[in-house]
């Protein structure tokens, strides 16, 4: 099973091409689910689990993988169904999100599919606000079109691991904090949880967040300002973008911005839960100014302060 992912670190040629690879799996029954391969470290058969007293009810236990203790989340239970029943088809998908390693207990793991982000769609609004999907897509299998549900893992983790948006003492630069009130930042992220985290952090400083649910929506906002004769630098301090998003990912968005002379100087921070040694290379390839791993409120504030300082210095 691990051989499925042997070439993950060679997949950086997808960057800037608006492509992604999805790992398909089941959570009991025929329905297909998926997560982005970039977030997967490996897939193994479910090992023995050790129960941890007083742990979160959606944590099934801890697995020992080559000497590392990894918390295991019953993914079926975490997205609102009855817990997945353990059987011979169960697997453990080991992932790294937001600088933490965790395993997801799933059923049968299928294979990896290579797709374009414009084949990935937002869930229909009719599913309500409390679902655990970040996107959906469709695949043809044996002549039949199958729906694939892409799980919003950030939402799952946020309900298990509490993310504090408190800004630590000493982080705020008192010399410029008054300059932050009224600043605007464009933020593109398909996860409603991630958008809320960024807004909750920066709103403490009086910063206004202009939200976008994907790269194309963010690009259309930028192009709208240009069409109206506005200077991008006068409208926003910076763009903060997620890496993986339906329709247009953060890498393609950055490439589009850099290729347009009306917005090519926009300061862009890639704020992503993706982990791995390839991250900095991906950022440099498409031309982001900085890489910020989710979710670090202090580092987020520091990134905004650093950009504001540079802008104030250039204006003097």
Buried (B, 14 or more C-beta within 10 A) or exposed (E): EEEBBEEBEEBBEBBBEBBBBBBBBBBBEEEBBBBBBBBBBBBBEBBEBEEBEEEEEBBBBBBEBEEEEBBBBBBBBBBEBEBBEEEEEBBBBBBBBBEEBBBBBBBBBBEBBEBBBBBBBBBEEEEEEEBBBBBBBEBEEEEEEBEBBBBBBBBBBBBBBEBEBEBEEEBBBEEEBEBBEEBBBBBBBBBBBBBBBBBBBBEBBEBEBBBBBBBBBBBEBBBEBBEEEEEBBEBBBBBBBBBBBBBBBBBBBBBBBBEBEBBEEBBBBBBBBBBBEBBEEBBEBBBBBBBBBBBBBBBBBBBBBBBBBEBEEEEE
